[in-house]
Amino acid sequence: MAHSEHNRPKKSGAYFLIILGALLFMIAPLMFSETPETGLVIIVVGFLVGGLGFYLRFVKK
């Protein structure tokens, strides 16, 4: 087929961002339990990274 490359889904890092955000969101409280301020910042960063991945994958179409 001449246009088979048009039918392929685009490879994006959106799933990677969603998974990375979820991992940061879950692991940060365990790793930074001594310093709650740092843990909170990492949780917020994980939420933002996952939200960006969700936006890129599902909202922006």
All heavy atoms as TSV, in Angstrom:
chain	resi	resn	atom	element	x	y	z
A	1	MET	N	N	0.833	-1.181	0.000
A	1	MET	CA	C	0.000	0.000	0.000
A	1	MET	C	C	0.882	1.250	0.000
A	1	MET	O	O	1.872	1.316	0.715
A	1	MET	CB	C	-0.878	0.024	1.237
A	1	MET	CG	C	-1.829	-1.117	1.394
A	1	MET	SD	S	-3.424	-0.382	1.679
A	1	MET	CE	C	-4.421	-1.602	0.934
A	2	ALA	N	N	0.472	2.195	-0.758
A	2	ALA	CA	C	1.264	3.413	-0.879
A	2	ALA	C	C	1.145	4.294	0.357
A	2	ALA	O	O	2.079	5.002	0.700
A	2	ALA	CB	C	0.819	4.188	-2.105
A	3	HIS	N	N	-0.001	4.252	1.018
A	3	HIS	CA	C	-0.211	5.157	2.146
A	3	HIS	C	C	-0.367	4.400	3.460
A	3	HIS	O	O	-1.084	4.832	4.343
A	3	HIS	CB	C	-1.445	6.017	1.895
A	3	HIS	CG	C	-1.296	6.913	0.713
A	3	HIS	ND1	N	-0.537	8.049	0.747
A	3	HIS	CD2	C	-1.790	6.823	-0.543
A	3	HIS	CE1	C	-0.575	8.626	-0.449
A	3	HIS	NE2	N	-1.323	7.903	-1.244
A	4	SER	N	N	0.324	3.306	3.609
A	4	SER	CA	C	0.188	2.523	4.834
A	4	SER	C	C	0.774	3.244	6.043
A	4	SER	O	O	0.358	3.015	7.168
A	4	SER	CB	C	0.854	1.163	4.676
A	4	SER	OG	O	2.241	1.339	4.475
A	5	GLU	N	N	1.738	4.147	5.810
A	5	GLU	CA	C	2.297	4.865	6.950
A	5	GLU	C	C	1.318	5.864	7.549
A	5	GLU	O	O	1.460	6.281	8.684
A	5	GLU	CB	C	3.607	5.564	6.577
A	5	GLU	CG	C	3.511	6.535	5.439
A	5	GLU	CD	C	3.769	5.892	4.083
A	5	GLU	OE1	O	4.081	4.704	4.007
A	5	GLU	OE2	O	3.633	6.613	3.088
A	6	HIS	N	N	0.291	6.250	6.819
A	6	HIS	CA	C	-0.719	7.154	7.367
A	6	HIS	C	C	-1.652	6.437	8.329
A	6	HIS	O	O	-2.274	7.076	9.168
A	6	HIS	CB	C	-1.547	7.785	6.244
A	6	HIS	CG	C	-0.758	8.699	5.375
A	6	HIS	ND1	N	-0.277	9.907	5.819
A	6	HIS	CD2	C	-0.353	8.579	4.092
A	6	HIS	CE1	C	0.386	10.492	4.838
A	6	HIS	NE2	N	0.367	9.707	3.772
A	7	ASN	N	N	-1.784	5.140	8.195
A	7	ASN	CA	C	-2.704	4.387	9.033
A	7	ASN	C	C	-2.089	3.945	10.353
A	7	ASN	O	O	-2.797	3.454	11.211
A	7	ASN	CB	C	-3.206	3.149	8.274
A	7	ASN	CG	C	-4.006	3.543	7.057
A	7	ASN	OD1	O	-4.634	4.583	7.040
A	7	ASN	ND2	N	-3.959	2.710	6.032
A	8	ARG	N	N	-0.808	4.107	10.527
A	8	ARG	CA	C	-0.144	3.704	11.757
A	8	ARG	C	C	-0.414	4.737	12.854
A	8	ARG	O	O	-0.410	5.936	12.595
A	8	ARG	CB	C	1.353	3.594	11.546
A	8	ARG	CG	C	1.724	2.484	10.614
A	8	ARG	CD	C	3.218	2.361	10.501
A	8	ARG	NE	N	3.542	1.424	9.435
A	8	ARG	CZ	C	4.675	1.405	8.790
A	8	ARG	NH1	N	5.620	2.282	9.093
A	8	ARG	NH2	N	4.893	0.529	7.841
A	9	PRO	N	N	-0.614	4.266	14.084
A	9	PRO	CA	C	-0.788	5.234	15.179
A	9	PRO	C	C	0.532	5.934	15.489
A	9	PRO	O	O	1.607	5.350	15.355
A	9	PRO	CB	C	-1.237	4.371	16.350
A	9	PRO	CG	C	-0.769	3.006	16.029
A	9	PRO	CD	C	-0.754	2.902	14.519
A	10	LYS	N	N	0.429	7.184	15.885
A	10	LYS	CA	C	1.623	7.940	16.228
A	10	LYS	C	C	2.201	7.418	17.533
A	10	LYS	O	O	1.479	7.172	18.488
A	10	LYS	CB	C	1.278	9.417	16.396
A	10	LYS	CG	C	0.874	10.091	15.124
A	10	LYS	CD	C	0.582	11.549	15.374
A	10	LYS	CE	C	0.148	12.234	14.109
A	10	LYS	NZ	N	-0.200	13.636	14.340
A	11	LYS	N	N	3.494	7.251	17.557
A	11	LYS	CA	C	4.153	6.854	18.787
A	11	LYS	C	C	4.388	8.106	19.613
A	11	LYS	O	O	4.961	9.075	19.145
A	11	LYS	CB	C	5.480	6.166	18.488
A	11	LYS	CG	C	5.328	4.849	17.781
A	11	LYS	CD	C	6.664	4.198	17.565
A	11	LYS	CE	C	6.479	2.880	16.846
A	11	LYS	NZ	N	7.746	2.198	16.615
A	12	SER	N	N	3.911	8.078	20.843
A	12	SER	CA	C	4.097	9.242	21.696
A	12	SER	C	C	4.534	8.791	23.078
A	12	SER	O	O	4.377	7.635	23.458
A	12	SER	CB	C	2.813	10.051	21.804
A	12	SER	OG	O	1.852	9.324	22.535
A	13	GLY	N	N	5.050	9.713	23.814
A	13	GLY	CA	C	5.479	9.425	25.166
A	13	GLY	C	C	4.405	9.700	26.184
A	13	GLY	O	O	4.694	9.802	27.376
A	14	ALA	N	N	3.157	9.820	25.733
A	14	ALA	CA	C	2.079	10.160	26.654
A	14	ALA	C	C	1.852	9.052	27.675
A	14	ALA	O	O	1.669	9.329	28.865
A	14	ALA	CB	C	0.801	10.442	25.877
A	15	TYR	N	N	1.866	7.803	27.228
A	15	TYR	CA	C	1.702	6.700	28.179
A	15	TYR	C	C	2.855	6.679	29.176
A	15	TYR	O	O	2.667	6.403	30.358
A	15	TYR	CB	C	1.609	5.361	27.462
A	15	TYR	CG	C	0.258	5.093	26.869
A	15	TYR	CD1	C	0.132	4.734	25.534
A	15	TYR	CD2	C	-0.899	5.194	27.621
A	15	TYR	CE1	C	-1.090	4.484	24.972
A	15	TYR	CE2	C	-2.130	4.943	27.080
A	15	TYR	CZ	C	-2.233	4.586	25.749
A	15	TYR	OH	O	-3.449	4.343	25.197
A	16	PHE	N	N	4.044	6.951	28.694
A	16	PHE	CA	C	5.203	6.998	29.580
A	16	PHE	C	C	5.035	8.086	30.635
A	16	PHE	O	O	5.348	7.877	31.809
A	16	PHE	CB	C	6.481	7.235	28.771
A	16	PHE	CG	C	7.697	7.425	29.624
A	16	PHE	CD1	C	8.261	6.348	30.278
A	16	PHE	CD2	C	8.258	8.681	29.780
A	16	PHE	CE1	C	9.382	6.520	31.086
A	16	PHE	CE2	C	9.366	8.860	30.572
A	16	PHE	CZ	C	9.939	7.780	31.229
A	17	LEU	N	N	4.530	9.256	30.239
A	17	LEU	CA	C	4.308	10.337	31.199
A	17	LEU	C	C	3.251	9.965	32.231
A	17	LEU	O	O	3.392	10.284	33.414
A	17	LEU	CB	C	3.902	11.618	30.466
A	17	LEU	CG	C	4.985	12.310	29.663
A	17	LEU	CD1	C	4.411	13.500	28.913
A	17	LEU	CD2	C	6.123	12.745	30.559
A	18	ILE	N	N	2.194	9.280	31.788
A	18	ILE	CA	C	1.147	8.863	32.715
A	18	ILE	C	C	1.711	7.870	33.729
A	18	ILE	O	O	1.473	7.989	34.940
A	18	ILE	CB	C	-0.044	8.256	31.949
A	18	ILE	CG1	C	-0.736	9.339	31.119
A	18	ILE	CG2	C	-1.032	7.610	32.905
A	18	ILE	CD1	C	-1.774	8.799	30.161
A	19	ILE	N	N	2.484	6.901	33.262
A	19	ILE	CA	C	3.052	5.896	34.158
A	19	ILE	C	C	4.085	6.530	35.092
A	19	ILE	O	O	4.121	6.232	36.294
A	19	ILE	CB	C	3.660	4.740	33.335
A	19	ILE	CG1	C	2.535	3.980	32.639
A	19	ILE	CG2	C	4.490	3.825	34.207
A	19	ILE	CD1	C	3.001	2.979	31.625
A	20	LEU	N	N	4.916	7.419	34.566
A	20	LEU	CA	C	5.910	8.094	35.400
A	20	LEU	C	C	5.235	8.937	36.473
A	20	LEU	O	O	5.650	8.935	37.637
A	20	LEU	CB	C	6.827	8.964	34.537
A	20	LEU	CG	C	7.893	9.747	35.282
A	20	LEU	CD1	C	8.890	8.794	35.932
A	20	LEU	CD2	C	8.591	10.704	34.346
A	21	GLY	N	N	4.195	9.658	36.101
A	21	GLY	CA	C	3.466	10.457	37.082
A	21	GLY	C	C	2.841	9.603	38.163
A	21	GLY	O	O	2.877	9.952	39.349
A	22	ALA	N	N	2.276	8.461	37.782
A	22	ALA	CA	C	1.679	7.567	38.774
A	22	ALA	C	C	2.737	6.989	39.707
A	22	ALA	O	O	2.524	6.882	40.921
A	22	ALA	CB	C	0.917	6.448	38.065
A	23	LEU	N	N	3.887	6.630	39.149
A	23	LEU	CA	C	4.962	6.105	39.998
A	23	LEU	C	C	5.471	7.160	40.971
A	23	LEU	O	O	5.701	6.870	42.155
A	23	LEU	CB	C	6.108	5.586	39.138
A	23	LEU	CG	C	5.860	4.253	38.443
A	23	LEU	CD1	C	7.025	3.929	37.522
A	23	LEU	CD2	C	5.663	3.152	39.461
A	24	LEU	N	N	5.663	8.377	40.492
A	24	LEU	CA	C	6.085	9.451	41.391
A	24	LEU	C	C	5.050	9.694	42.468
A	24	LEU	O	O	5.374	9.909	43.634
A	24	LEU	CB	C	6.329	10.739	40.602
A	24	LEU	CG	C	7.588	10.814	39.769
A	24	LEU	CD1	C	7.590	12.086	38.945
A	24	LEU	CD2	C	8.808	10.751	40.644
A	25	PHE	N	N	3.794	9.666	42.083
A	25	PHE	CA	C	2.702	9.926	43.004
A	25	PHE	C	C	2.639	8.860	44.103
A	25	PHE	O	O	2.326	9.162	45.252
A	25	PHE	CB	C	1.388	9.967	42.220
A	25	PHE	CG	C	0.240	10.557	42.970
A	25	PHE	CD1	C	0.140	11.918	43.143
A	25	PHE	CD2	C	-0.751	9.747	43.489
A	25	PHE	CE1	C	-0.919	12.472	43.824
A	25	PHE	CE2	C	-1.817	10.282	44.168
A	25	PHE	CZ	C	-1.896	11.651	44.342
A	26	MET	N	N	2.949	7.606	43.757
A	26	MET	CA	C	2.857	6.521	44.735
A	26	MET	C	C	4.133	6.328	45.541
A	26	MET	O	O	4.074	5.994	46.722
A	26	MET	CB	C	2.512	5.205	44.020
A	26	MET	CG	C	1.121	5.171	43.468
A	26	MET	SD	S	0.660	3.587	42.786
A	26	MET	CE	C	1.757	3.448	41.403
A	27	ILE	N	N	5.289	6.525	44.945
A	27	ILE	CA	C	6.548	6.210	45.606
A	27	ILE	C	C	7.076	7.377	46.450
A	27	ILE	O	O	7.784	7.146	47.435
A	27	ILE	CB	C	7.592	5.756	44.565
A	27	ILE	CG1	C	7.137	4.425	43.984
A	27	ILE	CG2	C	8.971	5.650	45.145
A	27	ILE	CD1	C	8.021	3.900	42.898
A	28	ALA	N	N	6.714	8.600	46.119
A	28	ALA	CA	C	7.249	9.765	46.825
A	28	ALA	C	C	6.980	9.736	48.329
A	28	ALA	O	O	7.890	10.033	49.110
A	28	ALA	CB	C	6.706	11.043	46.209
A	29	PRO	N	N	5.783	9.391	48.791
A	29	PRO	CA	C	5.581	9.371	50.250
A	29	PRO	C	C	6.447	8.322	50.961
A	29	PRO	O	O	6.823	8.507	52.116
A	29	PRO	CB	C	4.105	9.027	50.418
A	29	PRO	CG	C	3.478	9.387	49.142
A	29	PRO	CD	C	4.520	9.186	48.101
A	30	LEU	N	N	6.768	7.243	50.286
A	30	LEU	CA	C	7.594	6.211	50.909
A	30	LEU	C	C	9.062	6.625	50.982
A	30	LEU	O	O	9.734	6.386	51.984
A	30	LEU	CB	C	7.475	4.905	50.124
A	30	LEU	CG	C	6.070	4.310	50.029
A	30	LEU	CD1	C	6.075	3.108	49.103
A	30	LEU	CD2	C	5.572	3.938	51.402
A	31	MET	N	N	9.557	7.249	49.934
A	31	MET	CA	C	10.972	7.604	49.884
A	31	MET	C	C	11.288	8.860	50.687
A	31	MET	O	O	12.375	9.001	51.224
A	31	MET	CB	C	11.418	7.788	48.434
A	31	MET	CG	C	11.399	6.498	47.636
A	31	MET	SD	S	12.004	6.719	45.975
A	31	MET	CE	C	13.729	7.009	46.295
A	32	PHE	N	N	10.358	9.788	50.749
A	32	PHE	CA	C	10.620	11.064	51.409
A	32	PHE	C	C	9.749	11.222	52.648
A	32	PHE	O	O	9.157	12.282	52.886
A	32	PHE	CB	C	10.376	12.220	50.437
A	32	PHE	CG	C	11.286	12.195	49.254
A	32	PHE	CD1	C	10.825	11.763	48.019
A	32	PHE	CD2	C	12.602	12.573	49.376
A	32	PHE	CE1	C	11.658	11.727	46.928
A	32	PHE	CE2	C	13.450	12.539	48.281
A	32	PHE	CZ	C	12.983	12.116	47.054
A	33	SER	N	N	9.671	10.172	53.454
A	33	SER	CA	C	8.844	10.253	54.662
A	33	SER	C	C	9.504	11.101	55.753
A	33	SER	O	O	8.817	11.629	56.612
A	33	SER	CB	C	8.554	8.851	55.187
A	33	SER	OG	O	9.757	8.194	55.518
A	34	GLU	N	N	10.834	11.259	55.706
A	34	GLU	CA	C	11.526	12.070	56.711
A	34	GLU	C	C	11.305	13.559	56.478
A	34	GLU	O	O	11.252	14.343	57.416
A	34	GLU	CB	C	13.035	11.780	56.711
A	34	GLU	CG	C	13.397	10.363	57.071
A	34	GLU	CD	C	13.352	9.436	55.882
A	34	GLU	OE1	O	13.544	9.908	54.740
A	34	GLU	OE2	O	13.108	8.230	56.096
A	35	THR	N	N	11.224	13.951	55.211
A	35	THR	CA	C	11.024	15.363	54.875
A	35	THR	C	C	9.696	15.495	54.123
A	35	THR	O	O	9.631	15.309	52.911
A	35	THR	CB	C	12.170	15.898	54.003
A	35	THR	OG1	O	12.271	15.074	52.843
A	35	THR	CG2	C	13.486	15.874	54.747
A	36	PRO	N	N	8.630	15.819	54.825
A	36	PRO	CA	C	7.315	15.879	54.172
A	36	PRO	C	C	7.210	16.972	53.103
A	36	PRO	O	O	6.433	16.831	52.163
A	36	PRO	CB	C	6.344	16.166	55.311
A	36	PRO	CG	C	7.109	16.140	56.564
A	36	PRO	CD	C	8.554	16.040	56.240
A	37	GLU	N	N	7.987	18.027	53.219
A	37	GLU	CA	C	7.920	19.095	52.217
A	37	GLU	C	C	8.400	18.587	50.859
A	37	GLU	O	O	7.786	18.853	49.826
A	37	GLU	CB	C	8.770	20.304	52.644
A	37	GLU	CG	C	8.298	20.981	53.890
A	37	GLU	CD	C	8.853	20.346	55.156
A	37	GLU	OE1	O	9.779	19.513	55.051
A	37	GLU	OE2	O	8.338	20.675	56.236
A	38	THR	N	N	9.497	17.852	50.863
A	38	THR	CA	C	10.025	17.299	49.611
A	38	THR	C	C	9.063	16.266	49.037
A	38	THR	O	O	8.840	16.229	47.828
A	38	THR	CB	C	11.400	16.652	49.857
A	38	THR	OG1	O	12.244	17.602	50.500
A	38	THR	CG2	C	12.030	16.214	48.559
A	39	GLY	N	N	8.503	15.429	49.900
A	39	GLY	CA	C	7.535	14.437	49.439
A	39	GLY	C	C	6.318	15.084	48.811
A	39	GLY	O	O	5.813	14.617	47.788
A	40	LEU	N	N	5.852	16.179	49.400
A	40	LEU	CA	C	4.695	16.883	48.842
A	40	LEU	C	C	5.017	17.486	47.484
A	40	LEU	O	O	4.196	17.422	46.558
A	40	LEU	CB	C	4.221	17.967	49.809
A	40	LEU	CG	C	2.983	18.733	49.390
A	40	LEU	CD1	C	1.791	17.794	49.304
A	40	LEU	CD2	C	2.716	19.862	50.348
A	41	VAL	N	N	6.209	18.041	47.350
A	41	VAL	CA	C	6.618	18.609	46.059
A	41	VAL	C	C	6.691	17.517	44.998
A	41	VAL	O	O	6.215	17.699	43.869
A	41	VAL	CB	C	7.967	19.352	46.197
A	41	VAL	CG1	C	8.528	19.717	44.839
A	41	VAL	CG2	C	7.800	20.590	47.052
A	42	ILE	N	N	7.239	16.356	45.339
A	42	ILE	CA	C	7.336	15.249	44.381
A	42	ILE	C	C	5.945	14.738	44.014
A	42	ILE	O	O	5.683	14.380	42.865
A	42	ILE	CB	C	8.208	14.112	44.958
A	42	ILE	CG1	C	9.592	14.624	45.280
A	42	ILE	CG2	C	8.263	12.938	44.006
A	42	ILE	CD1	C	10.557	14.692	44.159
A	43	ILE	N	N	5.019	14.698	44.974
A	43	ILE	CA	C	3.642	14.278	44.681
A	43	ILE	C	C	2.999	15.240	43.693
A	43	ILE	O	O	2.338	14.825	42.736
A	43	ILE	CB	C	2.825	14.171	45.979
A	43	ILE	CG1	C	3.260	12.947	46.776
A	43	ILE	CG2	C	1.336	14.089	45.681
A	43	ILE	CD1	C	2.633	12.852	48.142
A	44	VAL	N	N	3.196	16.527	43.900
A	44	VAL	CA	C	2.623	17.526	42.991
A	44	VAL	C	C	3.254	17.407	41.606
A	44	VAL	O	O	2.550	17.478	40.584
A	44	VAL	CB	C	2.802	18.949	43.572
A	44	VAL	CG1	C	2.446	20.013	42.556
A	44	VAL	CG2	C	1.966	19.105	44.822
A	45	VAL	N	N	4.555	17.177	41.543
A	45	VAL	CA	C	5.228	16.997	40.247
A	45	VAL	C	C	4.697	15.748	39.548
A	45	VAL	O	O	4.443	15.761	38.343
A	45	VAL	CB	C	6.759	16.942	40.432
A	45	VAL	CG1	C	7.450	16.464	39.164
A	45	VAL	CG2	C	7.287	18.298	40.840
A	46	GLY	N	N	4.503	14.668	40.286
A	46	GLY	CA	C	3.937	13.453	39.706
A	46	GLY	C	C	2.533	13.673	39.177
A	46	GLY	O	O	2.168	13.178	38.104
A	47	PHE	N	N	1.739	14.435	39.922
A	47	PHE	CA	C	0.383	14.761	39.468
A	47	PHE	C	C	0.424	15.584	38.183
A	47	PHE	O	O	-0.348	15.333	37.249
A	47	PHE	CB	C	-0.353	15.511	40.574
A	47	PHE	CG	C	-1.785	15.781	40.268
A	47	PHE	CD1	C	-2.720	14.770	40.326
A	47	PHE	CD2	C	-2.206	17.045	39.921
A	47	PHE	CE1	C	-4.054	15.011	40.047
A	47	PHE	CE2	C	-3.524	17.305	39.638
A	47	PHE	CZ	C	-4.453	16.279	39.699
A	48	LEU	N	N	1.329	16.545	38.114
A	48	LEU	CA	C	1.437	17.389	36.914
A	48	LEU	C	C	1.940	16.601	35.708
A	48	LEU	O	O	1.441	16.772	34.588
A	48	LEU	CB	C	2.347	18.582	37.186
A	48	LEU	CG	C	1.803	19.625	38.152
A	48	LEU	CD1	C	2.864	20.676	38.446
A	48	LEU	CD2	C	0.547	20.257	37.614
A	49	VAL	N	N	2.922	15.741	35.922
A	49	VAL	CA	C	3.461	14.941	34.820
A	49	VAL	C	C	2.398	13.974	34.293
A	49	VAL	O	O	2.204	13.834	33.082
A	49	VAL	CB	C	4.727	14.178	35.265
A	49	VAL	CG1	C	5.133	13.125	34.260
A	49	VAL	CG2	C	5.862	15.152	35.492
A	50	GLY	N	N	1.677	13.315	35.196
A	50	GLY	CA	C	0.599	12.422	34.781
A	50	GLY	C	C	-0.524	13.165	34.089
A	50	GLY	O	O	-1.087	12.683	33.106
A	51	GLY	N	N	-0.849	14.353	34.584
A	51	GLY	CA	C	-1.875	15.167	33.945
A	51	GLY	C	C	-1.477	15.616	32.554
A	51	GLY	O	O	-2.293	15.636	31.632
A	52	LEU	N	N	-0.214	15.949	32.381
A	52	LEU	CA	C	0.279	16.317	31.052
A	52	LEU	C	C	0.201	15.131	30.095
A	52	LEU	O	O	-0.220	15.275	28.947
A	52	LEU	CB	C	1.719	16.831	31.141
A	52	LEU	CG	C	2.385	17.190	29.825
A	52	LEU	CD1	C	1.687	18.378	29.188
A	52	LEU	CD2	C	3.850	17.483	30.045
A	53	GLY	N	N	0.590	13.966	30.567
A	53	GLY	CA	C	0.481	12.768	29.734
A	53	GLY	C	C	-0.955	12.452	29.372
A	53	GLY	O	O	-1.263	12.071	28.237
A	54	PHE	N	N	-1.879	12.605	30.332
A	54	PHE	CA	C	-3.294	12.374	30.061
A	54	PHE	C	C	-3.816	13.370	29.031
A	54	PHE	O	O	-4.562	13.011	28.122
A	54	PHE	CB	C	-4.099	12.488	31.359
A	54	PHE	CG	C	-5.555	12.218	31.185
A	54	PHE	CD1	C	-6.012	10.917	31.144
A	54	PHE	CD2	C	-6.457	13.253	31.052
A	54	PHE	CE1	C	-7.362	10.654	30.978
A	54	PHE	CE2	C	-7.795	13.010	30.890
A	54	PHE	CZ	C	-8.255	11.704	30.856
A	55	TYR	N	N	-3.394	14.626	29.174
A	55	TYR	CA	C	-3.819	15.641	28.211
A	55	TYR	C	C	-3.316	15.313	26.811
A	55	TYR	O	O	-4.061	15.384	25.836
A	55	TYR	CB	C	-3.311	17.018	28.644
A	55	TYR	CG	C	-3.524	18.087	27.592
A	55	TYR	CD1	C	-4.776	18.627	27.380
A	55	TYR	CD2	C	-2.464	18.532	26.799
A	55	TYR	CE1	C	-4.990	19.585	26.421
A	55	TYR	CE2	C	-2.663	19.491	25.835
A	55	TYR	CZ	C	-3.924	20.023	25.645
A	55	TYR	OH	O	-4.126	20.964	24.675
A	56	LEU	N	N	-2.038	14.955	26.706
A	56	LEU	CA	C	-1.463	14.654	25.395
A	56	LEU	C	C	-2.094	13.420	24.748
A	56	LEU	O	O	-2.219	13.342	23.532
A	56	LEU	CB	C	0.042	14.458	25.503
A	56	LEU	CG	C	0.852	15.704	25.823
A	56	LEU	CD1	C	2.310	15.331	26.031
A	56	LEU	CD2	C	0.708	16.744	24.729
A	57	ARG	N	N	-2.497	12.439	25.562
A	57	ARG	CA	C	-3.021	11.188	25.010
A	57	ARG	C	C	-4.511	11.241	24.717
A	57	ARG	O	O	-4.956	10.782	23.687
A	57	ARG	CB	C	-2.717	10.037	25.970
A	57	ARG	CG	C	-3.235	8.716	25.531
A	57	ARG	CD	C	-2.560	8.277	24.231
A	57	ARG	NE	N	-3.155	7.046	23.765
A	57	ARG	CZ	C	-3.598	6.859	22.533
A	57	ARG	NH1	N	-3.466	7.803	21.638
A	57	ARG	NH2	N	-4.145	5.728	22.190
A	58	PHE	N	N	-5.297	11.799	25.633
A	58	PHE	CA	C	-6.744	11.664	25.513
A	58	PHE	C	C	-7.481	12.957	25.181
A	58	PHE	O	O	-8.523	12.911	24.525
A	58	PHE	CB	C	-7.312	11.085	26.814
A	58	PHE	CG	C	-6.807	9.716	27.102
A	58	PHE	CD1	C	-5.919	9.481	28.125
A	58	PHE	CD2	C	-7.213	8.637	26.337
A	58	PHE	CE1	C	-5.445	8.216	28.394
A	58	PHE	CE2	C	-6.748	7.369	26.582
A	58	PHE	CZ	C	-5.865	7.146	27.612
A	59	VAL	N	N	-7.012	14.085	25.604
A	59	VAL	CA	C	-7.742	15.346	25.409
A	59	VAL	C	C	-7.376	15.996	24.087
A	59	VAL	O	O	-8.236	16.412	23.318
A	59	VAL	CB	C	-7.505	16.307	26.587
A	59	VAL	CG1	C	-8.199	17.623	26.363
A	59	VAL	CG2	C	-7.966	15.663	27.878
A	60	LYS	N	N	-6.094	16.063	23.791
A	60	LYS	CA	C	-5.618	16.751	22.590
A	60	LYS	C	C	-5.734	15.821	21.389
A	60	LYS	O	O	-4.852	15.047	21.091
A	60	LYS	CB	C	-4.158	17.163	22.789
A	60	LYS	CG	C	-3.608	17.978	21.659
A	60	LYS	CD	C	-2.155	18.293	21.934
A	60	LYS	CE	C	-1.536	18.914	20.720
A	60	LYS	NZ	N	-0.110	19.113	20.890
A	61	LYS	N	N	-6.857	15.893	20.720
A	61	LYS	CA	C	-7.065	15.079	19.508
A	61	LYS	C	C	-7.723	15.904	18.436
A	61	LYS	O	O	-8.417	16.786	18.611
A	61	LYS	CB	C	-7.933	13.864	19.810
A	61	LYS	CG	C	-7.142	12.776	20.465
A	61	LYS	CD	C	-7.915	11.493	20.452
A	61	LYS	CE	C	-7.022	10.398	20.976
A	61	LYS	NZ	N	-7.576	9.102	20.806
